[in-house]
Amino acid sequence: MAEKLTNKSTHVSSIARFSFERCDIIKSLFEQRCNEEELPFETLEDDSLRVIDGDMEVRFTACGQDCAFHIVATRQLDLIEICSTITEGLAQIDPSLSKLSWSHAADTLDSPDCLTLATIIEREAIGCSWWRLVLEVSPVEITKFLGAHWHVQVLRPGRPGRDPVWPVVNAHGLVEWPTGQNELSRRVFTIRSVDQSKNTISLDIYRHDRGSSCRWAETVLIGDVIGLWGPSGRRGPEGHSILVGGDETAVPAILRALGTLPPTTTGCAVLMVGDEGDVQPNPSNQIAIKWLFRARGDDLVAVFCETPMPAPDANLWFAASQEQARAVREHARGDRALERSQIKALTYWS
Ligand SMILES: Cc1cc2nc3c(=O)[nH]c(=O)nc-3n(C[C@H](O)[C@H](O)[C@H](O)COP(=O)(O)OP(=O)(O)OC[C@H]3O[C@@H](n4cnc5c(N)ncnc54)[C@H](O)[C@@H]3O)c2cc1C
């Protein structure tokens, strides 16, 4: 059963109608995306597909060649993001669909409130595995980061040394991202902490061998300005009983979650890091953390899948690579026979 959309009284909505011969392709991609992102979807009586997930509702209907997407969201930035993501996906199926018009376009301002400019004021190594960047934003904008959304896209020029050109919202109501020489690097990171008294937020960026973000974090200068797109995305693990797992990219979200869960939540977490030097203080008294070490050859998926459920109705939350998330999802549905609503196995990188 789909989750209810909250705050219906304050929602914003948009519709795009279009004609397309192969609606079945759109439908199957819609289903695939929902499965990958663990979004609960259902098929309605009129054969339309609907996903409702906390802050948003997306519905796809098709009658012959007549197709429509209906979107409802609680924040305008989510609406714009969802419409843009859908348009980008449709354009990959058929480039002519990139001209789709959304009904909210007339109400949209050209300066998206989901873009925040932030100044880097500090960089610190956390163990051997992360760079912690402390970013300062304006006193007005810090309030954006106090809510339930924990993730941002970090925007910086894709070509080092270029001045950044920021995205705008165009006349179709869609985000227009700079292209060519001005293309931006856009990588998702978790807001590890927010300090409203100092107007700062911090991000922990994993130092893996292949990452351009790591190279950037290594050479970034205090005083550099970057863009933050969001916040969006969901919180970390929640529930009265939880089994949590993740690699270095998920450690910031998991530790933040462990520090904010109510004292009634119990369970355990299995976290993969480089070695003993990466172990961080456990912010929770009631969730035990089992630290795994790459240097020792530990296997995150194997240990996570062998860990007993803390309670039969516990929620399982896991985030790491696409391959590992898929293995955990299959294990949770198969061997553990959990309900879909109990499982969040998320791809943090691929
Ligand atoms: C909701 C969400 C929250 C996230 N939070 C964080 C966070 O707080 N901190 C954090 O560090 N990351 C986080 N990530 C993951 C991060 O977005 C990706 O790891 C991203 O690819 C990093 O960009 P990059 O420039 O390092 O590598 P990219 O330029 O994207 O990729 C370059 C190469 O590195 C490989 N690669 C990417 N990530 C890894 C990895 N972890 N290990 C090994 N190889 C990798 C890619 O396959 C590719 O071959 C989060 C992702 C999501 C979806």
PDBQT file of the ligand as one rigid body, heavy atoms in Angstrom, charges set to zero:
ROOT
HETATM    1  C1  LIG A 401      21.490  10.038  -1.050  1.00  0.00    +0.000 C 
HETATM    2  C2  LIG A 401      23.000   9.934  -1.190  1.00  0.00    +0.000 A 
HETATM    3  C3  LIG A 401      23.815  10.402  -0.183  1.00  0.00    +0.000 A 
HETATM    4  C4  LIG A 401      25.217  10.310  -0.313  1.00  0.00    +0.000 A 
HETATM    5  N1  LIG A 401      25.992  10.795   0.688  1.00  0.00    +0.000 NA
HETATM    6  C5  LIG A 401      27.352  10.738   0.560  1.00  0.00    +0.000 A 
HETATM    7  C6  LIG A 401      28.210  11.291   1.570  1.00  0.00    +0.000 A 
HETATM    8  O1  LIG A 401      27.764  11.869   2.546  1.00  0.00    +0.000 OA
HETATM    9  N2  LIG A 401      29.558  11.163   1.391  1.00  0.00    +0.000 N 
HETATM   10  C7  LIG A 401      30.105  10.550   0.286  1.00  0.00    +0.000 A 
HETATM   11  O2  LIG A 401      31.338  10.480   0.179  1.00  0.00    +0.000 OA
HETATM   12  N3  LIG A 401      29.312  10.054  -0.685  1.00  0.00    +0.000 NA
HETATM   13  C8  LIG A 401      27.967  10.130  -0.582  1.00  0.00    +0.000 A 
HETATM   14  N4  LIG A 401      27.166   9.632  -1.565  1.00  0.00    +0.000 N 
HETATM   15  C9  LIG A 401      27.803   8.928  -2.686  1.00  0.00    +0.000 C 
HETATM   16  C10 LIG A 401      28.370   9.874  -3.732  1.00  0.00    +0.000 C 
HETATM   17  O3  LIG A 401      27.337  10.644  -4.317  1.00  0.00    +0.000 OA
HETATM   18  C11 LIG A 401      29.046   9.029  -4.846  1.00  0.00    +0.000 C 
HETATM   19  O4  LIG A 401      30.039   8.194  -4.309  1.00  0.00    +0.000 OA
HETATM   20  C12 LIG A 401      29.627   9.896  -5.931  1.00  0.00    +0.000 C 
HETATM   21  O5  LIG A 401      29.902   9.075  -7.046  1.00  0.00    +0.000 OA
HETATM   22  C13 LIG A 401      30.928  10.553  -5.513  1.00  0.00    +0.000 C 
HETATM   23  O6  LIG A 401      31.448  11.281  -6.606  1.00  0.00    +0.000 OA
HETATM   24  P1  LIG A 401      32.962  11.151  -7.031  1.00  0.00    +0.000 P 
HETATM   25  O7  LIG A 401      33.268  12.415  -7.710  1.00  0.00    +0.000 OA
HETATM   26  O8  LIG A 401      33.767  10.745  -5.852  1.00  0.00    +0.000 OA
HETATM   27  O9  LIG A 401      33.001   9.941  -8.046  1.00  0.00    +0.000 OA
HETATM   28  P2  LIG A 401      32.396   9.955  -9.521  1.00  0.00    +0.000 P 
HETATM   29  O10 LIG A 401      33.061  11.018 -10.339  1.00  0.00    +0.000 OA
HETATM   30  O11 LIG A 401      30.906   9.984  -9.437  1.00  0.00    +0.000 OA
HETATM   31  O12 LIG A 401      32.827   8.540 -10.079  1.00  0.00    +0.000 OA
HETATM   32  C14 LIG A 401      34.177   8.296 -10.540  1.00  0.00    +0.000 C 
HETATM   33  C15 LIG A 401      34.409   6.793 -10.448  1.00  0.00    +0.000 C 
HETATM   34  O13 LIG A 401      34.432   6.452  -9.062  1.00  0.00    +0.000 OA
HETATM   35  C16 LIG A 401      33.578   5.359  -8.818  1.00  0.00    +0.000 C 
HETATM   36  N5  LIG A 401      33.007   5.529  -7.461  1.00  0.00    +0.000 N 
HETATM   37  C17 LIG A 401      32.064   6.420  -7.078  1.00  0.00    +0.000 A 
HETATM   38  N6  LIG A 401      31.818   6.293  -5.739  1.00  0.00    +0.000 NA
HETATM   39  C18 LIG A 401      32.653   5.310  -5.321  1.00  0.00    +0.000 A 
HETATM   40  C19 LIG A 401      32.884   4.707  -4.049  1.00  0.00    +0.000 A 
HETATM   41  N7  LIG A 401      32.225   5.081  -2.953  1.00  0.00    +0.000 N 
HETATM   42  N8  LIG A 401      33.792   3.720  -3.964  1.00  0.00    +0.000 NA
HETATM   43  C20 LIG A 401      34.494   3.312  -5.047  1.00  0.00    +0.000 A 
HETATM   44  N9  LIG A 401      34.328   3.842  -6.288  1.00  0.00    +0.000 NA
HETATM   45  C21 LIG A 401      33.407   4.817  -6.402  1.00  0.00    +0.000 A 
HETATM   46  C22 LIG A 401      32.531   5.412  -9.916  1.00  0.00    +0.000 C 
HETATM   47  O14 LIG A 401      32.034   4.116 -10.173  1.00  0.00    +0.000 OA
HETATM   48  C23 LIG A 401      33.329   5.931 -11.097  1.00  0.00    +0.000 C 
HETATM   49  O15 LIG A 401      33.973   4.880 -11.739  1.00  0.00    +0.000 OA
HETATM   50  C24 LIG A 401      25.784   9.721  -1.478  1.00  0.00    +0.000 A 
HETATM   51  C25 LIG A 401      24.949   9.267  -2.499  1.00  0.00    +0.000 A 
HETATM   52  C26 LIG A 401      23.573   9.363  -2.352  1.00  0.00    +0.000 A 
HETATM   53  C27 LIG A 401      22.694   8.869  -3.468  1.00  0.00    +0.000 C 
ENDROOT
TORSDOF 0
